[in-house]
Amino acid sequence: MKTKQIQNKEEWNDFVKKNNGSFLQSWEWGQFQYAYGREAKYLAVEDNGHIIAGGLLIKYSLPAWRNYYFSPYGPIKYHELLLDAVRDVADKEKIIFWRYEKADIAGGMKVNNVHPQYSLVLELKDKKPDELLANMKPKTRYNIHLAEKKGVKIKVSTDFSDLNAFYLLSQQTAKRQKISIHPESYYQTMLHSLGQAGLLKIYAAEYQGKIIAANLMILFHDTVTYLHGATSNEHREVMAPHLLQWQAILDAKNAGYQYYDFFGIAENDDPEHPWAGITRFKKGFSGTVKKYPGTYEIPLNNLWYNAYKTVKKIKT
């Protein structure tokens, strides 16, 4: 067995797909991160020419010219040689820890989650549209039909004008829900990189000639993922987000995708949870709860890692 960096998109994505890996471990996600200014490595353990373990590693900068690696929803499969390979480059690239979200690595420590630990996945295969509708909560079906009756129209694009509308709505949503969003340049780079690769589409709901809701959808392997959504403060009574989701579900079904991932819900139905509202909204469409292991960190330089944790604790 040996470790190596994979340089071929087809070889890497074939490994990711065969092991039911997330789009966050795809070749294209690494290229998007690279376009945004972060280095990305596709590190693998090979046995007789076949990848048996591996993960996308994205390098993030820290103060004092230090860095850390992050494997979002990764590594895909773990092997001790993979950690050895990460350790080999740690000193040279001033990496002080490896953050990961899908492995059982000895010495890893649980930290606050970066990506949602719980998601809601709707199975599309072998289900007709009428069956999908029947499995929804009555209020969700009602709101879908209400949006149609009110004249809400859905369009799908990769146009930067629609991305601009999405970002303006995101600013309203962030202020209303007291959440943070990425800089506009992040979404622009995402559309340029993933849109050209065929992994990203913008779903926009129009009412009276104006976009009042928009979602960024990721299409990878057998799954369509609802990654980001935003809504206007106006015309909330026409229930545009419900029709927006339903059209994306229908399109995913008709295109042959097997799953629709709502990407992120609260752990429970606590009405005080910050995600309580969005969780109720998503669960209205039905689906199965999927749990991820959570986010962990393994130190690669104990001295610098302890200093990092100390500074982080002081800031919080």
ABEGO torsion letter per residue (X at the ends): XBBBBBABAAAAAAAAAAAGBBAAABAAAAAAAAAAGBBBBBBBBBBGGBBABEBBBBBBBBBGGBBBBBBBGOBABBBAAAAAAAAAAAAAAGBABBBBABBBBBGBBBBBBABBABBBBBBABGBBAAAAAAABBAAAAAAAAAAAAAGBBBBBBABAAAAAAAAAAAAAAAAAAGBBBBBAAAAAAAAAAAAAAGABBBBBBBBGGBBABBBBBBBBEABBBBABBBBBABGAAAGAAAAAAAAAAAAAAAAGBABBBAGEBBABABAABAAAAAAAAAAAAEEBBBBBAEBBBBBABAAAAAAAAAAAAAAX
